[in-house]
Amino acid sequence: MNREFLKDLLSTPSISGYEDAIQQKALDFGKDFAHAQHTDPSGNAISVVNPDAEHKILLCGHIDEIGFVVTHIDSSGLLHLTGAGGVRPRLYLGSPVQVWHEGTMVSGVIATSSDLLKKDKTEASDLLVDIGAVSKEEAQKAVSVGDPVCADVQVRELLNDCFTCRALDDRTGAFVVLEAAKEAAKQGASIGIYAATTVGEETSGRGAYYAATRVLPDCAIAVDVTWASDAPGTSPNDTGEVKLGGGPVLCIASVVNKKMNALLRETAEELQLDLQWEVATGRTGTDGDTVNRVGEGIPMALVSIPLRYMHSSVEVGSWKDIENCIHLLSAFLVRLSQEMDKGFHFCTI
């Protein structure tokens, strides 16, 4: 597992709709193992193992992150924002940010005041970015309307092989998809593996739709993050007991294929890997929902990485969980190759 590559991904801004720079890094990484690579007009990047195989599986990990976009520069040189994805604006008050203008980073801070802190609810439109400019004209020399804005944080190692940064949702999932495809290729998987780092999950789900429409796989696995129930303010009573460092999380849901879950569970047992479970009676809130609706309905499973403080700039994950997700998926891909060759199908009735 290439930790430095994940750290590089985490240091690269990728606000939903602005994923091009990070997708080039995903493609460069994929060149080491892929037999073919594809991009599409939406911005997806797909690295393919065994492109001529009869059977295909699509792995989706979204590469975009939540953040903000500049909507207006006022006369005093302050930048006004709108949210991109499910941001919680109050968490950003008084925080350093990066504004990205034509590939150049401009440092700024989210302005704070006692009046803002007294408000019951903070909206994205309440946030102002101070880049040090004293006028609109000066600010416009450095930034423009439409520039993306993200929290200015770096990867920090914590105790017990944990780490923190922004955008673990879902840079970790995109990383797992690429690493699992790479490992499965080494292990001799014969199924066609389409490892897609998808765009736009946080805002529209468009990337997963276009990837699935292009590939039309026999089945798919979405790799995303999920709420750890061992963080303050969470409860296992909501969707299940999920602990950081406790292993990959499988989802029981109406949109998840039961036979895929069973095969994933059997694979984990063979590897002696701990699994955790969550329940989503309807939608899962991931790319898996989108993929499942393509064509005649693509059988789908969801493998998730436990995460604390989701949709904040201090998300916390476990290196152990990420590594075990890679082990699980790479072994599953080898096993699925064998099962598909024997006529495995996904129908449960």
C-alpha positions in Angstrom: 0.0 0.0 0.0 1.5 3.3 -1.1 0.7 5.7 1.7 2.6 8.5 0.1 0.4 8.3 -3.0 -2.7 8.7 -0.8 -1.1 11.7 1.0 -0.4 13.2 -2.4 -4.1 12.8 -3.3 -5.2 14.3 -0.1 -2.9 17.3 -0.6 -4.4 17.9 -4.1 -7.6 20.0 -4.1 -10.5 18.4 -5.9 -13.7 20.4 -5.3 -16.7 18.7 -7.0 -16.6 20.0 -10.6 -12.8 20.8 -10.4 -11.3 17.3 -10.5 -8.9 17.5 -13.5 -5.6 17.9 -11.7 -6.2 15.0 -9.3 -7.5 12.8 -12.1 -4.2 13.2 -13.9 -2.5 11.8 -10.8 -4.9 8.9 -10.7 -4.2 8.1 -14.3 -0.4 8.3 -13.7 -0.7 5.8 -10.9 -2.9 3.5 -13.0 -0.2 3.3 -15.7 1.8 0.9 -13.5 -0.8 -1.8 -13.7 -3.6 -1.0 -16.3 -3.8 -2.6 -19.7 -6.0 0.3 -20.9 -7.2 3.7 -19.6 -10.2 5.8 -20.4 -11.4 9.3 -19.7 -14.8 10.8 -20.6 -16.2 14.3 -21.0 -17.5 14.3 -17.4 -14.0 14.0 -16.0 -13.9 10.3 -14.9 -10.7 8.4 -15.1 -10.8 4.6 -15.5 -7.9 2.2 -15.4 -8.7 -1.2 -16.8 -7.2 -4.6 -16.1 -8.1 -7.4 -18.6 -10.0 -5.1 -21.1 -10.8 -8.1 -23.4 -12.4 -10.2 -20.6 -15.9 -11.5 -21.1 -17.1 -10.5 -17.7 -16.6 -7.1 -16.1 -16.7 -5.4 -12.7 -16.8 -1.7 -12.1 -15.1 -0.3 -9.0 -16.1 3.2 -8.1 -14.4 5.5 -5.7 -15.3 9.2 -6.0 -12.4 11.6 -6.3 -14.2 14.9 -5.6 -14.6 16.6 -2.3 -16.9 19.1 -0.7 -15.9 22.7 -0.6 -16.9 26.2 -1.8 -16.9 28.3 -5.0 -16.4 32.0 -5.2 -19.6 33.7 -6.3 -18.8 37.4 -5.9 -15.9 39.8 -5.0 -17.2 42.8 -3.1 -15.8 46.4 -3.1 -13.6 45.7 -0.1 -11.9 42.7 -1.8 -13.7 40.0 0.2 -14.8 36.8 -1.5 -18.4 35.6 -1.2 -19.0 31.8 -1.5 -21.5 29.1 -2.2 -21.2 25.5 -1.1 -20.3 22.6 -3.3 -21.7 19.5 -1.8 -22.8 18.9 1.8 -20.7 21.5 3.6 -21.4 22.6 7.1 -20.4 26.3 7.0 -20.2 26.9 10.7 -17.2 24.5 10.9 -15.2 26.8 8.7 -15.5 30.1 10.6 -12.0 31.4 11.4 -10.3 28.7 9.3 -7.5 29.1 6.7 -8.5 28.2 3.2 -6.9 27.8 -0.3 -8.4 29.6 -3.3 -7.3 28.0 -6.5 -7.1 30.3 -9.5 -5.9 28.8 -12.8 -3.6 26.4 -11.1 -2.2 28.9 -8.6 -3.0 28.7 -4.9 -4.0 31.9 -3.1 -4.1 31.8 0.7 -7.0 33.2 2.6 -9.0 32.9 5.8 -12.7 32.6 6.5 -13.7 35.8 8.3 -15.3 35.5 11.7 -17.2 37.8 14.0 -19.1 37.7 17.3 -22.3 38.3 15.3 -21.7 35.3 13.1 -21.0 33.1 16.1 -24.3 34.2 17.7 -26.4 33.1 14.7 -28.4 29.9 15.2 -27.6 28.7 11.7 -24.6 29.6 9.5 -25.1 29.5 5.7 -22.4 29.3 3.0 -23.5 32.8 1.9 -22.5 34.1 5.4 -18.9 33.1 4.8 -16.4 35.7 3.5 -12.8 34.9 2.5 -10.2 37.5 3.3 -7.1 37.2 1.0 -5.6 40.5 2.3 -6.9 42.5 -0.7 -8.1 46.1 0.1 -10.3 46.5 -3.0 -12.3 44.5 -5.6 -9.7 45.5 -8.2 -6.8 44.2 -6.2 -8.6 40.9 -5.4 -9.5 40.4 -9.1 -5.8 40.4 -10.0 -5.4 37.2 -7.9 -8.8 35.4 -8.0 -12.0 35.2 -10.1 -15.6 34.3 -9.7 -15.9 30.6 -10.1 -12.6 29.7 -8.4 -12.8 26.7 -6.0 -12.0 27.0 -2.3 -11.0 24.3 0.1 -9.8 24.1 3.7 -6.1 24.6 4.1 -5.0 21.6 6.1 -2.4 18.9 5.8 -2.2 15.2 6.6 -1.3 14.6 10.2 -0.5 11.3 11.8 -2.3 10.4 15.0 -2.0 7.6 17.6 -2.9 4.0 16.8 -2.1 4.3 13.1 -4.8 6.9 12.6 -4.5 10.1 10.5 -6.5 13.2 9.8 -7.1 15.5 6.9 -9.9 17.0 4.8 -11.3 14.9 1.9 -10.8 11.4 3.3 -14.4 11.3 1.9 -13.7 9.9 -0.5 -10.0 10.2 -1.5 -9.5 7.0 0.6 -12.1 5.1 -1.5 -10.5 6.2 -4.8 -7.2 5.1 -3.4 -8.6 1.7 -2.4 -10.1 1.2 -5.9 -6.8 1.8 -7.6 -4.7 -0.3 -5.1 -7.2 -3.2 -5.2 -7.1 -3.3 -9.0 -3.3 -3.2 -8.9 -3.1 -6.1 -6.4 -5.8 -8.2 -8.1 -3.8 -7.9 -11.4 -0.7 -9.2 -9.5 -2.7 -12.1 -8.1 -3.9 -13.2 -11.5 -7.6 -12.0 -11.6 -9.0 -12.8 -15.0 -12.2 -10.7 -14.8 -12.2 -7.3 -16.5 -11.6 -4.8 -13.7 -12.6 -1.2 -14.4 -11.2 1.0 -11.6 -13.0 4.3 -11.8 -12.2 7.4 -9.9 -15.5 9.1 -10.4 -16.4 12.8 -10.3 -19.3 14.8 -9.0 -20.5 12.4 -6.3 -20.9 15.1 -3.7 -23.1 17.3 -6.0 -24.9 15.1 -8.6 -23.6 11.6 -8.9 -23.0 12.2 -12.6 -19.6 10.5 -12.7 -20.8 7.1 -11.6 -23.7 7.2 -14.0 -21.5 7.9 -17.0 -18.9 5.4 -15.9 -21.5 2.6 -15.5 -23.2 3.6 -18.8 -19.9 3.3 -20.6 -18.7 0.1 -19.1 -22.0 -1.7 -18.6 -20.4 -4.2 -16.1 -21.8 -7.5 -14.9 -21.6 -6.0 -11.3 -20.1 -3.1 -9.4 -18.6 -2.2 -6.0 -18.8 1.3 -4.7 -16.0 2.1 -2.2 -16.8 5.1 0.1 -16.6 6.1 3.7 -19.2 5.7 6.4 -19.9 7.1 9.8 -17.9 5.6 12.7 -20.1 5.1 15.7 -17.3 5.5 18.1 -17.1 9.3 17.7 -18.7 11.9 20.0 -22.3 12.5 19.1 -22.8 9.2 17.2 -24.7 6.1 18.2 -24.6 2.4 17.0 -28.4 2.5 17.3 -28.6 4.6 14.1 -27.2 2.3 11.4 -24.9 -0.1 13.2 -21.8 -0.4 15.3 -18.8 0.8 13.3 -15.4 1.4 14.9 -12.3 3.0 13.6 -9.7 0.2 13.0 -12.5 -2.4 13.1 -12.2 -3.4 9.5 -14.1 -2.8 6.2 -17.9 -2.2 6.5 -20.4 -4.0 4.3 -23.9 -2.5 3.9 -27.2 -4.3 4.2 -29.6 -2.4 2.0 -32.4 -2.9 -0.5 -30.1 -1.7 -3.4 -27.2 -4.0 -2.4 -27.0 -7.4 -4.0 -27.2 -10.2 -1.4 -25.1 -12.7 -3.3 -22.3 -10.1 -3.7 -22.4 -9.4 0.1 -22.3 -13.2 0.8 -19.2 -13.6 -1.5 -17.5 -10.7 0.2 -18.2 -12.1 3.6 -16.9 -15.5 2.6 -13.7 -13.9 1.2 -13.2 -12.0 4.4 -13.6 -15.2 6.4 -10.9 -16.9 4.3 -8.6 -14.0 4.8 -9.5 -13.9 8.6 -10.3 -10.3 8.2 -12.7 -8.6 10.6 -15.8 -7.2 8.9 -18.3 -4.6 10.2 -21.9 -4.1 9.1 -24.2 -1.1 8.6 -27.8 -0.9 7.5 -29.4 1.4 5.0 -33.0 0.5 4.3 -33.3 2.7 1.2 -30.5 4.6 -0.6 -26.9 4.3 0.6 -26.0 7.9 -0.3 -23.1 6.7 -2.5 -22.2 6.1 -6.1 -23.6 2.7 -5.7 -27.2 4.1 -5.8 -26.5 5.6 -9.2 -24.7 2.6 -10.7 -27.6 0.3 -9.5 -30.1 2.2 -11.7 -28.1 2.0 -15.0 -29.4 -0.3 -17.8 -31.5 -3.2 -16.5 -30.1 -2.7 -13.0 -26.4 -3.4 -12.2 -25.9 -5.7 -9.2 -24.0 -3.7 -6.6 -22.3 -3.9 -3.3 -20.9 -1.2 -1.0 -17.6 -1.5 0.8 -17.0 1.4 3.2 -14.1 2.7 5.3 -15.0 3.9 8.8 -14.6 7.6 9.3 -14.9 10.1 12.1 -16.1 13.7 11.6 -17.3 13.3 8.0 -17.7 16.5 6.0 -15.3 18.5 8.1 -11.7 19.5 7.6 -10.6 17.2 10.3 -11.9 13.8 9.1 -10.1 10.9 10.9 -9.4 7.5 9.4 -7.3 4.4 10.1 -4.5 3.1 7.9 -5.4 -0.4 9.0 -8.9 -0.1 7.7 -7.7 1.1 4.3 -5.2 -1.7 4.0 -7.8 -4.3 4.9 -10.2 -2.9 2.4 -7.5 -3.3 -0.3 -6.8 -6.9 0.9 -10.6 -7.8 0.9 -11.3 -6.3 -2.6 -8.2 -7.7 -4.3 -9.0 -11.2 -3.0 -12.6 -10.8 -3.9 -11.7 -9.9 -7.5 -9.7 -13.1 -7.8 -12.5 -15.2 -6.3 -15.1 -13.5 -8.5 -13.0 -14.3 -11.6 -13.1 -18.0 -10.6 -16.9 -17.9 -9.8 -17.8 -16.1 -13.0 -15.9 -18.7 -15.0 -18.1 -21.4 -13.3 -21.3 -19.6 -14.3 -22.0 -17.5 -11.1 -25.0 -15.2 -11.4 -26.4 -12.5 -9.2 -30.1 -13.4 -9.1 -31.4 -14.4 -5.7 -34.7 -16.0 -6.9 
